[in-house]
């Protein structure tokens, strides 16, 4: 979320003007001096009058008044507050406090990926602690029910509350994009995770899980399309506001004639609809790119080593760092697919490469095969894979930074493509400056081979880099089509008007001539600058800003979901309904805080 920019002295931004509908929605009125919004409840002045600031004040301070939901009740409440008749906020009863504590514990269990039955264990721990430390307060636990059935229902209630809040915010999205991830799941069934990134009038960015679709039940692309459209309709999001799609590299997503992206683009075409921008390289960049550069099935061999280490070398001190890294990612036990995904990370491969001598000695001690350590070609391929995946890891970490916008992310991608060209030339010249692991392998082989023996074939690795270059060009080609829009968004004062689209030239010239806006642009980040830009004076530029800001600029939320799943794979592999799975992933990835009072009140209404 962006900070609130200061008011411009030159122009009045309509997004900062008080709106009459805020009175009933947020219990504020326009103050006599006409600046800000005056809260009818606490009589405090909300100085920066943007809807997000007014909403944050209301949700943080006066969420209690959400219980007045009916239109007549709301209007009567506003009238009472105008007259200074402040309704008394009743303190929570012991039963309500117990219900709120139970909801908080249910959410914590969900965040940590614990099973429903562990609530009883938590209850027993608290009971033992209170009995020894505060024996006079043991009775407070009497009203807290942490049974599996109640905990399961509470998680569903929290999901329903978060989902309702998302849908309320989605109504105000000026533009949005979707991220479709069908590669994250490693449990007993496969699912498609659908994330939405929306931008409001004030360029406030919201990234949330929209829905989860069971791919076993929605196997065909047509069924997937129908499920996504249903989710969009339920959230009140029209295709006319959709700007971009980011997906994985799978054929289900990007098949030329039968991929989901083709169907979505065809469905989204209308006279009032922007062309949908598609790019497929953000999600699981290291995981999917590794299949292009693993030229000798290196990962499969290393996977066998790790299984042996976990079963027969767990007590060896030289492997403790590796085992700790593995357990921090996915716990003590791990299924095959999860292990495979973990090994396709540049950081993991680099650690294993540094332990190759210790691993060879371990394999010899248990009588396992060590033929790969005498295979010159395999060792060279291993070193090359480690280096390329380390370069991909650096790019992936840059793309994991959120709120930098697609323009900055595209710059990182273009820089990496230039880097690939450099690596291509260096391999051709047998210059291993930027291949530390590969160079280490070659130096070791030189000590055991004759001088006239050829150690590695540059052509073998040039082909791999060339393949990676083509993949990047294919996955991000749509971003190149809107390169001018991205450059205009990132550098509006340095962009030459003659190179801009005809429709925006007048606005751009006017913008560049405004000294006050230039000063704001220099001291604020892009989000702050465009949030304060007048949509009345610069409607086209503001529209471009909304479109660009709505494009996914990072893989952060997808990585958060993937990390949650790999850490809790065994819990999530248990038979769960799609509804419960959806609830767990929403709680794990959301930035929205549940409305606890609403949840407590809902429980009391259904369980008097």
N, C-alpha and C positions, 0 to 999 in steps of 0.2 A: 504494500500500500504506500502511496506517496504522501509526503508531507503537504500541508496546505500552503500554497503559494500566497505571497502578499498581494493586496489589491493593487491593480494597475491604476495609476493616476490619470492616464490618458483616456482610457475607455472603460465603459461599464460592461462587465461580462454578465450576460443574462443568467449564467449558471450560478452567480452569486446573489441574484435578486431573490428576495423572500417570496415564497410561493404560498398561496392561500391554503392549499390542501395540506400543508404541513401542520396546521393548527390542530386538526383532528388526528392526524397520523402521529405527530411527535409532541403534541401538547406545547407548542410554542406560538408566539405572536410576534408581529413586527413591532419593535420598540418605537417610542415617539420620535427619537432622533433618526430613525430610519437606517441604522447601521446594525447588522447582525440579527440575531433572533433571541427573543426573551422567553425563557422557560417559565411556564405558568406554575410549575410545581415548586421548584427551588428558587425562582426569581433570579437565576443567574443568566448572564448574557453570553450567548455563544457567538463569539466575535466573527470568526470566519464562516460566512453563511454559504456553505455548500451543503448539499443534502447529506453527504457522507458524514460531515462534522456534526450536523444536527442529529442524524440517526445514531451516531456513536454515543453522543451525550445521552440520548434517550435510553438506548439499550444498556448503557453502563450504569446509569443512575436511577432510572424510573421504569425498569422492566416490569415492575409489579402491576402497573396500570394496563398491561396487555390483557388483563382479565376482563376489561371493559371492551368487548369485541363487537357487540351489536351496534348498528349505526345510531339507533336512538340512545343507547347507553353512552356511546362515545360523545355525542352532541351534548347530552346532559352533563357529562363529566367536565367538558370544556367550559360550559356555562358556570358550573360550580367553582371551577378554578379561577375563572375571570372575576368572580365575586369574592375571592379569597377564602372560599370554603374548601379547605384541603381535606380530602378523605383520609381517614386514619388508616395507616398501613398496619394491618394486624400482624403481630409477630407470629412466627411459625409455631405451630403447636408441637408438642413432643412427637406426635405421630408423623407430622410433616417433616420435622428434622430427621427422624429415622428414615423416612422415605427418601429424602434428599441424600443422606449418607449412603443408602443402598444403591441409588442411581450412580453416585460418584464412584463407588467401588465396582459396580458393573462396568462402567466405562473404563476404569483402570484395568480390569481383567481383560477387556476387549483389546485395549491398546497393547498389552503385553502378550496377547495371543494365548491366554490361559483358557482352559476348558471350563464349561459351565459348573461342573462339580467342584471346582477349587474354591468357590465362594464359601462353602462349609468349612474348608480348611482355614481360610482367612478369618472366619468367625471364631474358630477355636483358638487361633493365635491371639486375637484381640482379647478373648475371654481370659486366657492364661496371663497375659500381660496386665490387664486391669485387676485381676484378682490379686496379683502380687504387688503391684505398684499403687493402684487406686481402688482398693476393695470396696469403698463406699459408692463407686460409680459403675460397678458391674451391671447394675440394673438397666443402664442406658442401652445395653445390647438387646434387651428383650424385644424391642420393636423393630429390630433390623433383621429382615428376612433375606438370607443369601442362599436359599435353596436353588438347585439347578433350574427348576421351572421358572421361578421368579426372576433369576438373573438373566435367563434367556429372553424373557418378555421385556425386561428393562432395556436390554440392548436394542431390541426392535423398536421400543418407544423412543429411545434416543435417536436412532436412525430416522424415524418418522419426523421428529422435531427438526433435525438438521436438514432433511430433505425439503421440508416445508419452507424453511428459511432460504434455502437455495432458490427455490421456485419463486419466492417473493422478490428476490434480487434479480432473477433472470428476466423478470418483466421489464426492467429498466435497462437491459443490455442494448446498446446501440449496434454492436457487432459482436460476433463470437466465432470461435474456432473449436474444432473437435480433435482430440488425440485418440486414436484407436490402437490398442495394444493387445495383440493376440499371442504374445510370446512370453508374458510374465509368469503365467501359471505353470506350476510344476507339481501339482497335486493329482488326485485321482481322476479328475475331469478337467478339460480345458475350457477356459472362459475368455471372452473378449471384454476388456476393461475400456469403458468409454468415458473420457474426461472432457470437460468443457472449460474453455477460457473465455470469459466475457468481459466487456468493457462498457462502463456506464457513461453518462453525460460528462462527468468530471474526470474521465479516463481512469477511473478506479478499477484495477484489474482483480478479477476473481477467478481462481482455478480450483475446480472441485470435481469429484467423481459424479458423473451423471447417471450411469447405470452399469450393470454387469450382465452380460448375455452368455448363456450356456451354449457353447458351440456344439455340444452333443445333440442338443434339441433343436438348434438352429444351424444345421450343417450347410445348407445351401446359401449362396450369396443373397438370393431373393429373400429368404427368411431373415437373414441378418439385417438386410436393408429395412424390412418391415419393422423389426424390433427397434432399430435406431430411430426411425421416423416416429414410432409410437412414444419413445422416450422423449424426443424433442417436443412432440405435441403435448405430452403431459406437463412438461416444464414450461410450456408457453413460448417456445422458441421456433420461429418460422424460418424456413430455408432461405428466405429473402435476406436475412441478417447474417447468414453464415459466410465467412470470409475464407477460412482455410481448413485443411485436413492434414494432420501429420500422422503417419502410420509406421508400421514395421515393414520389412522388406519381403514379406511372404507373398506367395502367389494369390492367396485368398484376398489380400489387400490390394496388390498392385498388378495383378494379371492384366495383360493388355486389353483383352476383350471381355473377360469375365470377372475381373477383380472388383471388389467393393467400391474402390475409388471411382471407377468408370460409371457405376450405377449411381453413386451419389452426385457426381458432376452432371450426369444426364438429368437427374431429378431436380437439381437445383437451378437449371437453366430457365430463366424467365426474363421479360423485358426490364424488370426492376431489380434484378439480382446480380451481384458482382460475380465475376468469374471466380470459381473456387480455386484457391492456391493450394497445391499439394506438394508436400515434401516428406520423404520417408527415411531420413537418415538420423533423426534425433533420438529415436527410441532404441535403447540397447545397442548403441553404436559399436562398442567393443565386442559384445556378444555376437552380433550378426556379421561384422566385418571379419572376425576371426575365421569364419568359414572360407573366406576368399583368400586368406594368406596362410592357412594351415596346409601346406603343400605335401606333407608327409605323415599325416594323421598323428601329429605330435601329441595332441590333447588326449587321444585315446590311450596312448602309452603312459602318459603322466598320470592319468586317472587310475590306472592299475597300480602305479607306485603308491599313490595316496591311500588307496584301499588297504594295501599291505602295511603301510606306516600306521594307519588307524587301528589295525587289528593286531599287529605284531611288533610295532615299534613305538607304541604310545609312551613308554617310559624313557625313551632315549632323550637326553637333554638337548642334543643338536636339533631335534625336531619340534621343540616346545613352541618356538615362535610361529612355525607353520601351523601347528595344531591350534594354537590360540587364535590365529587369524581365521582359520576355518570355523572354529566354534563361535567366534563373534559374528560370523556371517550367517550360519545356519544351525547352530546348536551342536550338540555332541553327535547326534545321529543325522545322517544325510542320505537322501535317495540319489539314484544315479544321475538323473537329469539335473538336479540342483548342483551336484558336484561338478558336472560337466560345465554348467554355466559359470560357476565360481572360477574354474580353471581358465576360462576364456577372458579373464581380466588381466590387463597388463601388469598390475601390481602383484598379482598372485604368481604369474609366470616368472616375473623378475626374482621373486623370493625363492621359487623352486630352482631357478637357474643358479642362484648363489649357493644352493645346497647340493648341487649335482654330485660333488665328490663324496659327501656324506651319504647321499642316497645310494651311490654305487657301492660303497663299503657295506651299507646295510643290506642291500640285495645279495651281495656275496655271502654275508654272514647267515642268511636264511636259505641260501641255495636257490634263489630266484635267478632268472636269466638277466645277464648284463650285456647282451649282444649289441644293444644300441650305443653303448659307450665306446665301442670299437668301430662303429660305422661312421666313417668320415662324412658321408652325405647327410646322415641323420643329425649329427652334431651341428653341422653348418645350418641345416634347416631350423634346428632348435634355437640357435643363436639369432638367426634372422627373424624368426617368429617373435622372440622376446623383444627385440628392438622395435619392430613394427608395431606390436601391440602396446609398447610403452609410449610410442608417439601417438597412437590412437587414444590411449588413456589421458594424455595431456589435453587433447582436444575435447574428450568427453567431459573432463573436469571443468573446462571453460564453458561448455554448453550446459553444465549443471547449475550455473549461476542464474537465478531467476531475476525478473524485473529489469533486464537489460535491453529488451525488445529484439525483434527478429533482425533489425538492421545490424546490431552489434554481433549477434550470433552468426549472421551471414558473412560478416567480415572475418570472423574466426575460421569459418569454413573455407573462404577464399584464400586466407593465409596458409591454411593446411594444404590446399591444393598446390600452392606455390612450393611449399615444403616438399611435397611428393615429387615435383619436378626436379628439385635439387637432389633428393635421394636417388632418383632414377639416374641422374648424371653421375653421381658419386659411385653407384654400383657399377656402372659401365666402365668407369676409370679404376675400379677396384680400390676406391678410396673409402675406407670404413670409419671416417671421422665421426659420423653420426650413427654408427652401429657399434655401440660399446660391447655388447654381449657377443655379437658376431666376430668382432675384432679379437676378443679374448679367446674364442674357440680357434680362430685361424692361427693366432700366435702359439697356442698349445700344440696344434697339429704340425706347425713348422718344425717344432723340436723333435718330432718323431718321423718325419717324412724326408725324403731326399729333396734337394733343392730344385731339381728339374721336374718334380711331380706337381701336377695341377691340384690345388686344394679345393677350389670351388669354381663353378661355372656362372659368370655374371648374368648370362642370358636367362638362366633359371629364375633369378630373383627380379630381373627387369620385367619379366612377364607378370609376376605377381603384383608388382607396383603398378604396372599398366592396367591390370584388371581392377585394382583398387581405385585408380583414377577414373576409369569409366563408370564404376559404381557411384562414385561421388557426383560425377557429372549427371548421371541419370536421376539420382535421388533428389538433387537440389535444382533441377533445371527450371522449375516453376518460379523459384526465388529470383532467378536471373531475368525472367520475364518482367518482374516488377522491380528491377534494380533501380530504376529512376525514382519510383515511389519511395523505396527504402532510403536512397540518398537524399531525397527531398526532405523526408521525415528527420533524418539524422543531422543534416546540415542545411536548414532552410535559408540561412543568411549567406552561405557560400555557394549555393546552387544558382547557376546562371539561368535567368528567366527564359532566355531563348531556347534552352534545352528542356524546359519544362513543358508538360502538355498544355495545349492552347487554353484550355478551360481554367487553368490555375495561374496563368502568367500575370494577370492583373492583380490578383490577391497577393502573389509572391512579391511583385514589385512594391506594392503598398506596405507589405510586411517588412521588407528590407530597408524601407525608408523611415521606419518608425524607430527613433533612437531609444525610446523607453523600452520597447520590446527587445531591442538588441542588448540593452543592459541587463534585462531579466534573463535573456538567453545565456549570457556569459556567467551568471552567478547561480543559476538553477540547473538541475538535471532536466532531461527531456520530459519526464513525466510531469514535473512541476510546471515547466514552461507551457506545455500544451494544455494542461488542466486549466491554466489561467488565460488561455487564448480565447478571444471572443468568437463564439460561433455565429453571431450576427454579422460581424465584420469580415470573418474569414471562414465561411461555411465549407468551402471545398477543401482547404488545408486542414481544417478541423476534422472533416470526414476522412481524409487520408490518414490523419493521426489515429483516429479510432480504428480504422482497418488494420494498420500496421501494428498498433498496440494489442489487437486481439489475436494476432498470430502467436502461436506457442514459441517462446524464445529460449526455452530450456526443457530438459527432460526431468526436472526435479520431482514433480508429482508422480510421474511414472516410476522413477527410481525409488521413491518413498513406498509405493505400493509393492514393488518388486522386493525391496529390502524387508518389508513386513512379512511377505509371504515366505521368503527363504529362511527368515529367523524362526518362523512359526509353522514350518511345513507340516509337521506331524499333527499338530492341532487342526490345521486346515484340511488335512487329508482325511480326517474323520468324516463320516456321513453328515453333511450339513445341508439344510435347504438352501436354495438360491437366495431366499430372503435373508437368512441369517448371514450368509457369506457377504451379501451386499452390505448389510449393516456393519459387519466387522471392517470391511475395507473403507467404508465411508468414515467411520470413526477414526481409523488409522491415518487417513490422508487429509481430512478436512482442516481448514483454518477457522471454521465457524464455531463459536462457543454455544453449546446447547442452552436453551431457555429453561433453566432448572425449575423456576416457579411454575411454568406451564406444565412441565412434566409431573411435578408434585401434585398440582391441582388435577391433572388428568387421572392420576392414580387414585386420588381420593374420590373423584367422581365415579370411577368404575369399581372402586373397592371401598364402599362406605364403611 
